[in-house]
Amino acid sequence: MSAYAHLAERYGTPLYVYDLDRVEAAREALKAALPEAVDLFYAVKANPHAEVAAAVRGADRTRAEISSTGELAVAIEAGFAAADCLYTGPGKTTGELDVAIGRGVRTFSAESPGDLRRIGRVADRHGVVVDCLLRVNSAAAKATTSSIRMTGAPSQFGLDSETLPDVLPELTRVPGTRLAGAHFFPLSSAADEESLIAEFQHTIGLAARLHEDLGLPLRLLDIGGGFSVPYATPGPRARYDKLRSELESALDTSFPRWRDGEPRIACESGRYLVGDGGTLLCGVVNVKESRQRRFVVLDAGINTFGGLSGLGRLLPAKISTAAEPVQVASLVGPLCTPGDVLARDVPLPDLAPGDVLEIPNAGAYGPSASLLAFLGRPAPAEVVVRGDEVLSVSRLDYRRVYGPAT
Ligand SMILES: *Cc1c(COP(=O)(O)O)cnc(C)c1O
């Protein structure tokens, strides 16, 4: 039985519950795992609910990593200053740069020479000079197995480290921009502390070489993230007991004055900060057999919990019930597409229509990473709580997220 069953009864399913106490606990755990002088950027895409983002912000050391004008609006609503936002993404348009710079964003990650020039043109038009970090795609391909690698291969993200010497002189002279440092985000969801530490050591060493050998200006060094929490499956957040001291010694070696802010060091995280604070409750609508296979049809599918549906990734969705698993069945959603599968052939307890299932660790990449508008079902309700206290209930209206086209 779910601890949130009474909320499911009151607000219906599918229902997301976000507990701000747990979000704050995750933030404190991550801060404690990092050296004190390291800034933390919250990747708003992990959960753009404004109250959740505000809970992440809490302490003054947390800033926002955003990648659209929609995320900028969320960040500002959540209390982040525009000046504290880092604006990233490979496809920033002139129109959105205009809005971002107009609202006061002054730090951008430039993902290509063309991106940098476009940022500069818009900044110039506003009569300002903005700080740009060069996002670097390291040539070294590290063998990490169980994480999502973002660099080392051809990519729309960042500048290839091996050709940086050729393009850097030109990049230091782009009107409207001032090169302020480097941005790395080589992996997401690192399974173990060793590979995370190895990646950070590699990044710090590479940044130091770019600074010393090529003269890349380095006031801010964003070394990325990769902090891990189970996704839609039970289990605790990863623990990083050695990270702090390993990072300190790598930084001491490469940047003897980093403790004085030369350069300032930053990390980024989305899922770790919000993943375990969220729970998805779904209702069983139907149970059916087809050719010796059992299907449990839920009222939540890839329209509610898409698990980044575009990636075609099947969720490892496991459910929490007191009952022992007695059957193997697939968890499917209500949509008219065979792609609406949350989990295939997983052990489940005996289930009947009306039962409520609880998917734990569902606070990151939930509604906003789902096919919200597909088949026109209402978005799930989102309830924000602190322990037993309900703070707010809301529901995304996808037709209003960006308003009418003008
Ligand atoms: C998505 C993203 C993040 C957050 O990733 P998590 O795995 O959720 O921590 C951070 N930085 C950048 C640049 C990203 O694109």
The ligand as an SDF file (V2000), in Angstrom:
LIG
                    3D

 15 15  0  0  0  0  0  0  0  0999 V2000
   20.7070   17.2450  -19.0760 C   0  0  0  0  0  0  0  0  0  0  0  0
   21.8650   18.0400  -18.6270 C   0  0  0  0  0  0  0  0  0  0  0  0
   22.2200   18.0610  -17.2720 C   0  0  0  0  0  0  0  0  0  0  0  0
   21.5110   17.2340  -16.2270 C   0  0  0  0  0  0  0  0  0  0  0  0
   21.7490   15.8590  -16.3580 O   0  0  0  0  0  0  0  0  0  0  0  0
   21.3840   14.8600  -15.1580 P   0  0  0  0  0  0  0  0  0  0  0  0
   21.7890   13.5260  -15.6400 O   0  0  0  0  0  0  0  0  0  0  0  0
   19.9180   14.9700  -14.9400 O   0  0  0  0  0  0  0  0  0  0  0  0
   22.1370   15.3170  -13.9570 O   0  0  0  0  0  0  0  0  0  0  0  0
   23.2680   18.8660  -16.8920 C   0  0  0  0  0  0  0  0  0  0  0  0
   23.9540   19.6000  -17.7880 N   0  0  0  0  0  0  0  0  0  0  0  0
   23.6470   19.6070  -19.1050 C   0  0  0  0  0  0  0  0  0  0  0  0
   24.4440   20.4350  -20.0360 C   0  0  0  0  0  0  0  0  0  0  0  0
   22.6050   18.8170  -19.5680 C   0  0  0  0  0  0  0  0  0  0  0  0
   22.2930   18.8050  -20.8750 O   0  0  0  0  0  0  0  0  0  0  0  0
  1  2  1  0
  2  3  1  0
  2 14  2  0
  3  4  1  0
  3 10  2  0
  4  5  1  0
  5  6  1  0
  6  7  2  0
  6  8  1  0
  6  9  1  0
 10 11  1  0
 11 12  2  0
 12 13  1  0
 12 14  1  0
 14 15  1  0
M  END
$$$$
